């Protein structure tokens, strides 16, 4: 299989791509890097950044700052964004499936199913709006439960379905206005970058 990982997120050095991480709106190197090994050939196919504690703190601070604006974004705007993300995933379906196969070792058919499940979830969650639940509406009282975002959510993604888990977390966060920062397991940093 040809190693054609996303060229926009990496630089090529000695035949191996080196990826950066997005931190506070900027692509930066990690404090160290993680070699990404193709499980079929045991060759290093890329190097991905690994954050240190200070970079983690910076990411959390950035997420908290972004949350202040994000929590007020209208539902229709969030739905449109989720659909744009799903459209971008669909346009890169085969590329993303190849990256999953390269990085995790899944057969290509299973990797395609992973991408398709991600698309299905993104489109499904776009149709969900958290409207208030009325618990009581009578002469005695009007009681309503409102669903409001409360802050930043951190997520550690398992190794076996990292692309789907990324879309699952991001889609839900876009739909419910929670601001999420995710960390893939050490075994799939390149797939994490394909997820955007």
C-alpha positions as CSV (number, residue, x, y, z in Angstrom):
1,X,0.0,0.0,0.0
2,X,1.3,3.4,-1.0
3,X,2.1,5.7,2.0
4,X,0.2,8.8,1.0
5,X,-0.7,10.4,4.3
6,X,-2.2,13.9,4.4
7,X,0.5,16.1,3.0
8,X,-1.1,19.3,4.5
9,X,-0.4,18.3,8.1
10,X,3.1,17.0,7.7
11,X,6.6,17.7,6.3
12,X,8.6,15.0,4.6
13,X,12.1,14.3,5.9
14,X,14.2,11.3,4.8
15,X,11.1,9.5,3.4
16,X,9.2,9.7,6.8
17,X,6.5,12.3,7.4
18,X,6.7,14.4,10.6
19,X,3.4,15.8,11.9
20,X,2.7,18.8,14.0
21,X,-0.1,19.4,16.4
22,X,-2.6,22.2,16.5
23,X,-2.2,24.2,19.7
24,X,-4.0,27.4,20.2
25,X,-4.6,27.8,16.5
26,X,-0.9,27.2,15.5
27,X,0.8,24.1,14.1
28,X,3.6,23.3,16.5
29,X,6.0,20.5,17.3
30,X,5.4,18.4,20.4
31,X,7.9,18.3,23.3
32,X,8.9,14.9,21.8
33,X,7.7,12.7,19.0
34,X,6.2,9.3,18.7
35,X,7.2,7.0,15.8
36,X,4.2,5.7,13.8
37,X,4.8,2.1,12.8
38,X,3.0,0.3,10.0
39,X,1.9,-2.9,11.7
40,X,2.1,-4.9,8.4
41,X,5.8,-4.0,7.6
42,X,7.0,-2.7,11.0
43,X,8.5,0.3,9.2
44,X,8.3,3.7,10.7
45,X,5.9,5.7,8.4
46,X,5.8,8.9,10.3
47,X,6.6,10.8,13.5
48,X,3.8,12.4,15.4
49,X,4.0,15.0,18.1
50,X,3.7,14.2,21.8
51,X,2.7,17.0,24.1
52,X,4.3,17.6,27.5
53,X,2.4,18.9,30.6
54,X,2.9,22.6,29.6
55,X,1.5,22.0,26.1
56,X,-1.4,20.1,27.7
57,X,-2.1,23.0,30.0
58,X,-1.9,25.4,27.0
59,X,-4.5,23.2,25.1
60,X,-6.9,23.2,28.0
61,X,-6.5,27.0,28.4
62,X,-7.2,27.4,24.7
63,X,-10.3,25.2,24.9
64,X,-11.6,27.2,27.8
65,X,-11.1,30.5,25.9
66,X,-12.8,29.1,22.8
67,X,-15.7,27.8,24.9
68,X,-16.8,31.3,25.9
69,X,-17.7,32.0,22.2
70,X,-18.7,28.5,21.2
71,X,-21.4,28.1,23.9
72,X,-23.4,30.9,22.2
73,X,-23.3,29.6,18.6
74,X,-26.8,29.0,17.2
75,X,-28.0,25.4,16.6
76,X,-28.4,26.0,12.8
77,X,-24.8,27.2,12.5
78,X,-23.5,24.1,14.4
79,X,-25.6,21.8,12.2
80,X,-24.2,23.4,9.1
81,X,-20.6,22.9,10.5
82,X,-21.3,19.2,11.3
83,X,-22.5,18.7,7.7
84,X,-19.5,20.4,6.3
85,X,-17.2,18.1,8.3
86,X,-19.2,15.1,7.2
87,X,-18.9,16.2,3.6
88,X,-15.1,16.6,4.0
89,X,-14.8,13.1,5.5
90,X,-16.9,11.7,2.7
91,X,-14.7,13.4,0.1
92,X,-11.6,11.8,1.7
93,X,-13.3,8.5,2.5
94,X,-10.8,6.3,0.7
95,X,-7.7,8.3,1.8
96,X,-8.8,8.1,5.5
97,X,-9.5,4.3,5.2
98,X,-6.0,3.8,3.8
99,X,-4.5,5.8,6.7
100,X,-6.5,3.7,9.2
101,X,-5.2,0.5,7.6
102,X,-1.6,1.8,7.6
103,X,-1.7,2.9,11.1
104,X,-3.9,0.5,13.0
105,X,-3.6,-2.5,10.8
106,X,-7.3,-3.0,10.0
107,X,-8.2,-4.7,6.7
108,X,-9.2,-2.0,4.2
109,X,-12.9,-3.2,4.3
110,X,-13.0,-2.7,8.0
111,X,-11.3,0.7,7.7
112,X,-13.9,1.8,5.2
113,X,-16.7,0.6,7.5
114,X,-15.1,2.7,10.3
115,X,-15.2,5.8,8.0
116,X,-18.8,5.0,7.0
117,X,-19.9,4.6,10.6
118,X,-18.3,8.0,11.3
119,X,-20.2,9.5,8.5
120,X,-23.5,8.0,9.7
121,X,-22.9,9.3,13.2
122,X,-22.0,12.8,12.1
123,X,-25.1,13.1,9.9
124,X,-27.3,11.6,12.7
125,X,-26.0,13.9,15.4
126,X,-26.5,16.9,13.2
127,X,-30.2,16.2,13.4
128,X,-30.3,16.3,17.2
129,X,-31.3,19.5,19.0
130,X,-31.4,19.5,22.8
131,X,-34.6,21.3,23.5
132,X,-35.9,22.0,27.0
133,X,-37.9,19.3,28.7
134,X,-41.0,20.5,30.4
135,X,-41.5,18.5,33.6
136,X,-44.5,20.4,34.9
137,X,-46.8,22.9,33.4
138,X,-50.0,23.5,35.4
139,X,-51.5,26.0,37.8
140,X,-49.0,25.0,40.5
141,X,-45.8,25.5,38.6
142,X,-43.9,25.6,35.4
143,X,-40.7,23.4,35.6
144,X,-38.4,23.2,32.7
145,X,-35.0,21.4,32.3
146,X,-32.7,23.3,30.0
147,X,-29.5,21.7,28.5
148,X,-26.7,24.2,28.5
149,X,-23.0,23.7,27.9
150,X,-20.9,23.7,31.1
151,X,-17.3,23.6,29.9
152,X,-14.4,21.8,28.4
153,X,-14.5,18.0,28.0
154,X,-11.3,16.0,27.6
155,X,-11.4,12.6,25.9
156,X,-8.8,9.8,25.5
157,X,-9.5,7.8,22.4
158,X,-9.1,3.9,22.4
159,X,-6.8,2.3,19.9
160,X,-9.3,0.1,18.0
161,X,-11.7,2.7,16.6
162,X,-9.8,6.0,16.9
163,X,-11.3,7.7,13.8
164,X,-14.9,6.9,14.7
165,X,-14.3,7.9,18.4
166,X,-12.9,11.2,17.2
167,X,-16.0,11.9,15.1
168,X,-18.2,10.6,17.9
169,X,-16.7,13.1,20.4
170,X,-16.4,16.0,18.0
171,X,-19.9,15.6,16.5
172,X,-21.5,15.4,20.0
173,X,-19.5,18.4,21.1
174,X,-20.5,20.5,18.1
175,X,-24.2,19.4,18.6
176,X,-24.3,20.1,22.4
177,X,-21.8,23.1,22.4
178,X,-19.4,21.3,24.8
179,X,-15.8,22.2,23.9
180,X,-13.8,19.0,23.6
181,X,-10.1,18.4,23.4
182,X,-9.1,14.9,22.4
183,X,-6.0,12.7,22.7
184,X,-5.6,9.7,20.5
185,X,-3.8,6.7,21.9
186,X,-0.1,6.6,21.2
187,X,-0.8,4.0,18.4
188,X,-2.7,6.3,16.0
189,X,-1.4,9.9,15.9
190,X,-1.5,10.1,12.1
191,X,-5.2,9.0,12.0
192,X,-5.9,11.7,14.6
193,X,-4.5,14.2,12.1
194,X,-6.6,12.8,9.3
195,X,-9.7,13.4,11.5
196,X,-8.7,17.1,11.5
